[in-house]
Amino acid sequence: MSDNSAIEWTDATWNPVRGCSKVSPGCKHCYAEVFAERWRGIPGHPYQQGFDLRLVPEKLDEPSNWKRPRRIFVNSMSDLFQEGVPLEFIKSVFKTMRQADWHIYQVLTKRHERMKSVVNKHLPWVQSKDHIWLGVSVEDRKHGLPRIDALRDTKAALRFLSIEPLLEDLGTLDLSGIDWVIVGGESGPNARPIEPSWVISVRDQCKKQGVPFFFKQWGGARKHLTGRLLEGMTYDEFPQDCLEIA
């Protein structure tokens, strides 16, 4: 199987879209941009165009060729709902997800309003497909919390939050309608700091509201040294629906 992933909460990545643009503070040190720009101008490389938006139609059917069930992070190197991605192409991506239904698909966006509009108007069938998970990124109160509200109003069988990079204390969270929460600190040489109290607050609110909690990493310049223990424990909780392929 190609495109295996080292990301702790998924098994594989699928990128029918490449490239993106920054929309909020969580994008400041985008790992995907850093990776893609290394290859700009190299003929024949998948990222010859760097992090410029590019549709990759030849990738549309890729999951259909992966026979063993996997959790698949959709567009780890992009955002499916950015304005430059045509509606019909988004529909084609979801068509593959609908047909290759032995996988679990994890769709994550910062374009919460477009996802809500597109899914509710054009893809309402998603709410009956528990192998398609829709999620939003939440990095701070100003930009992240409105995404949670929009996600709650999006037709989906399973909704999740990727609270990474967590940049501040998020305060009180309403997790009604949310089925899974991932938390992580920023990594890389310019990583912004994360406070344990911020993570503990989210963990405790998840526990109180009955939402599975996954702590991905503390991050930092050398994330392999900081690890992913929180108060001496590893948190690898997933929604119940995915346990059969975990």
N, C-alpha and C positions, 0 to 999 in steps of 0.2 A: 504494500500500500504506500502511495506517495503522500507527501505533505503531512507526515506525522508531526505532531506538535509537542513542544516542551512546556507549553502553558499548562499549569497545574490543573485547571478545571475543564480541560477539553482533551480530545484525543487527536484531532486532525484539524487542519485549516483548509478552507476552500475560498479562492479569490477570483470570482468571475468579474470583479471590478478591482482596479489598482489605482492608487493615488487618491489624494484628498486635500482639503484645505482646513485651516485652523478656524474654529468657531468659539472657543472658550478657553479659560486658563488651563484646563486639563490637557489641552493640545500642545502646550508650550514646548515640551521636550518629547515630542512624538517619536516613539521607537521605530515606527514604520517609515516615517519620513527619513530619519537618519539612515536606516538600512537602504532604502530605495535610492537616495541621492548618491550613495557610494558608487552606483553603477551608471549614473547618467552619462550618456554619450558613448557607452561601450556597445558597439554594433552586435545585434543578435541577443543581447541580454534581456530577460523579461522586464527589467527596469531600465532599459536604455533611455526612456523618457523621464527618468527620475521618479518623482512623486506626483507628476502631472496626472490628472484624471485620464484613465483609459479603460474602455470596456474590453472584455476578453471573452467574446462569444464562444470560442473553442473550449472554454472551461465550463460552459453551462451544464453539460451532462456528466461532468467528472464523478460526482458521488454515485451515479448509477453504476459505475464500473467498480465501486468498492463494495464487495459482497459481504464482508464482515461488518456487523453493526458498529457504528462509532458515534461519539459525540463530536459534532463538527461545528467549529467556530466559523461563521459565515463572514467573509471579508475582514479577516484580521489585518489586512493591509489597506483598508479603505473604509468607507461608510456607504452602505447600499442606498441610503436615503438622501444623499447630498443632491442638490438641485440639478447638477449636471448629468445625473443618471436618468435616462428617459423612463417614463412610466412603463412602457412595453417591455423594457429590459428587466425592470424590477419584477414584473409579472412572470417573465421567463424564469427568473431565479426561483421564484416561489413555485412555479410549475414543477421544476425539478425536485424541490423539497417535498411537494405533494406526491410525486410519483415514486421517488426513492425513499419510501416511508419506513424502511428498516433502520434508518439513522435517526439520531436526534440532532436538530439544527439549532444553534445558538446565534441569534441575530441581534447584534448590539449596535446602537446608534446614539449620536448626540443630536440628531435632527428629529427630535421627538414629535414635533408638530406635523412634519411631512409623513412620518411613519403612521401616525394616527389617522391622518387624512387618507393616505393611500390604502391602508389596510381596511379601515372601516367602510370606505366607499367602493373599493375595487376588489378586495380580497377578504370579505367577511367570513368565508369558509375556514379561515385560519383558526377561528375560535373553537372549532370542533376537532382540531388536529393537535393532540397532546405531544406529538414529536417535534413540533415547531415552537420554539421558545423565543419570545420577544423581550428585549432588554434595553435599558438606557444606562448611560454613563452618568455618574454622580460624583463630582469632585469637590463641590462647595455648596453653600446655601443658595447663593444668587442664581447660579446656572443649573445646579443639579436638582434642587427640590422641585422646580416647575416641571422638570422632565418626569419625575415620579407621578405627578398628577396627570400628565398627558398619557403616560403609559397605562395608568389605571383606567383611562377612558378608551384605550385601544382594544379592539376585539382580539383576544388571544386566549389560548387554553392555559398557557403558563407564562408568567411575567417575572423578570429578574432584574436586579440592579448590580452593576459593576461599579463599586465605589472605589475607584482606582484611577489616578492617584488621589488618595484622600488628603485634602489640603487644609482642612480646618475641622473644628468640631461642628457637626451637622445639627446639633440640638435635638429636639424631640421629632421623631419620625413617625409618620402614619404609614404603616406597612400593610394596610388593608388592601387586598387584591394583589399583593406581591407574594411570590412563591419561593423566592431564593435570593440571597444577598451574598455577593462576593466583596471582600475588602482587601485593599493592598496599598502599600506605599510606593512612591515613585522610585525607579532605579536609574542608574546611569551616573556619569560624572557630575552632572549638574542637578542631581535629585534634590527636590525640596523636602524639608523634614516632615516627619509624621510623629504625632504624640501618642503614646500608648493609651492615654485616657480617651482619645477620639475613637480608637478601635474598640476599646472595652465598652464604651457607650453604645455603639452600634450592635455589638455582640449581645449585650444585655437586653437591648430593645427587641432584637430578633427572638431571643429566648422567651421574653415576656409575651410576644405576639405570635409565637409558634411558627417562626419562619426559619428554614435551614440557613446556617451561616457557614461561609467558607472563607478562611483567612489565607490569602495567597502568599503574602510576603511583607517584610518590613521594608525591603528595598535598600536604597542608598547606593553609594558608588560601587560597593562590592556586595551585592545582595546575597551571594553564597555564604558570606560570613555572618550576616545578620539573621538569615534563616526565616522561619515562619512559625516559631513557637509563640503563643500568646499565653502569658501566665503559666508557662510550663506545659501547655497542651497544644496539639495540632488540631485544627478545625477543618475537617474535610466533608462537611455535610452537603448533601445534594437533595434535590426534590425526590420524593419517593418514586416518581414515574421513571427515573432513569437507572434505578438500581440494577435492573436486569442486564445492563451492558457496562456497568461500572467496572 
